[in-house]
Amino acid sequence: MPRSDRGDRARPATVRRAISRVALGLGLVAIGWMSLRPVGDSTLDRFVRASGNGYLHLPAYAILAILFIFVLGRSPRRVLLSGSLATAYGWALEVAQLATATRHFNLRGLAFDAAGAAFACLVVLALGGLIRGSGSGSTRR
């Protein structure tokens, strides 16, 4: 039985959309876990301290903003929304650290969260949206 062209194209788009959403969910969980877990003397903690705690915020929130862009789309408005959501998530985690015994609220963390997300959004916009959202590209606004 022959398949229609629309059916062949719809299936990969649905798969891409699902993968994008799963990746975003995993990114949110991973960043949340790293931000709220107790700090000790593990290998991971020594690496974080050696690399400069705040500097890991830049790539983490840049990646998170890109994951939001994959899910929401690449129109300028959606890119701005993606950066805002990534930044808001980072700021919420900074505030949540007030309730943990081994973490503390840090203004530098807020700045690096916003800078990482803003950098990713600026790159996406400057490249003309080469990173496409999970939708049908130019039709998604």
C-alpha positions as a printed Julia matrix, in Angstrom:
141×3 Matrix{Float64}:
  0.0    0.0    0.0
  1.44   3.38  -0.98
  1.95   5.96   1.74
  0.92   9.55   1.29
  3.61  12.24   1.27
  2.0   13.98   4.21
  2.1   10.84   6.35
  5.78  10.27   5.63
  6.69  13.82   6.66
  4.4   13.97   9.68
  5.94  10.97  11.37
  9.52  12.34  11.61
  8.18  15.71  12.81
  6.25  13.95  15.57
  9.34  11.98  16.57
 11.5   15.14  16.57
  8.93  16.94  18.7
  8.84  14.05  21.21
 12.63  13.84  21.37
 12.87  17.61  21.9
 10.39  17.46  24.76
 12.15  14.53  26.41
 15.52  16.29  26.05
 14.08  19.45  27.63
 12.63  17.44  30.5
 15.95  15.7   31.1
 17.75  19.04  30.97
 15.4   20.53  33.53
 15.83  17.53  35.83
 19.63  17.48  35.45
 20.06  21.2   36.14
 17.59  21.02  39.03
 19.45  18.09  40.55
 22.85  19.77  40.15
 21.5   23.0   41.68
 19.75  21.52  44.71
 21.7   18.4   45.63
 23.78  18.54  48.82
 27.37  19.65  48.33
 30.04  17.35  49.71
 33.52  16.2   48.81
 32.76  13.96  45.84
 34.71  14.0   42.59
 31.91  16.01  41.02
 32.03  18.61  43.8
 35.81  18.95  43.48
 35.43  19.46  39.71
 32.76  22.13  40.21
 34.9   24.0   42.75
 38.0   23.76  40.55
 36.21  25.05  37.45
 34.63  27.98  39.23
 31.13  27.31  40.46
 29.47  30.24  38.71
 31.03  29.59  35.34
 29.13  26.32  34.91
 25.92  28.35  34.87
 26.83  29.86  31.48
 26.87  26.64  29.41
 24.09  25.01  31.45
 21.59  27.79  30.84
 22.71  28.29  27.24
 21.95  24.62  26.6
 18.66  24.89  28.48
 17.62  27.9   26.37
 18.46  25.96  23.19
 16.37  23.02  24.41
 13.45  25.39  25.0
 13.97  26.76  21.45
 13.8   23.23  20.03
 10.47  22.73  21.79
  8.88  26.16  21.33
 10.18  27.17  17.91
 12.65  29.61  16.44
 10.64  32.73  15.7
 12.18  35.78  17.43
  9.29  35.94  19.88
  9.65  32.25  20.8
 13.43  32.57  21.1
 12.91  35.44  23.56
 10.37  33.33  25.46
 12.82  30.41  25.52
 15.57  32.57  27.01
 13.15  34.01  29.54
 11.94  30.56  30.62
 15.5   29.25  31.0
 16.46  32.32  33.05
 13.34  32.11  35.21
 14.04  28.43  35.92
 17.59  29.29  36.98
 16.41  32.08  39.21
 13.77  29.84  40.79
 16.48  27.29  41.57
 18.66  30.0   43.13
 15.77  30.96  45.41
 15.09  27.27  46.19
 18.69  26.94  47.36
 17.72  29.05  50.38
 15.91  25.97  51.7
 18.94  23.67  51.42
 21.55  23.16  54.09
 24.64  23.14  51.85
 23.63  25.65  49.17
 23.1   29.38  49.26
 21.45  32.09  47.17
 24.0   33.81  44.94
 23.56  36.97  42.85
 26.41  35.87  40.61
 24.43  32.71  39.85
 21.46  34.85  38.78
 23.68  36.88  36.45
 25.36  33.83  34.92
 21.99  32.09  34.41
 20.68  35.09  32.48
 23.94  35.57  30.56
 24.06  31.95  29.41
 20.45  31.97  28.23
 20.85  35.38  26.55
 24.01  34.29  24.76
 22.3   31.22  23.3
 19.31  33.27  22.16
 21.52  35.91  20.54
 23.49  33.24  18.69
 20.3   31.59  17.42
 18.89  34.93  16.26
 22.2   36.02  14.7
 22.51  32.79  12.75
 19.08  33.38  11.3
 17.45  30.56  13.17
 19.61  27.7   11.93
 18.57  25.84  15.04
 14.99  24.93  14.22
 12.18  24.36  16.65
 10.47  21.03  16.73
  7.64  22.35  14.57
  7.54  22.73  10.83
 10.21  25.42  10.75
  9.09  28.67   9.2
  5.37  28.06   9.76
  5.74  28.04  13.54
  5.36  31.53  15.03
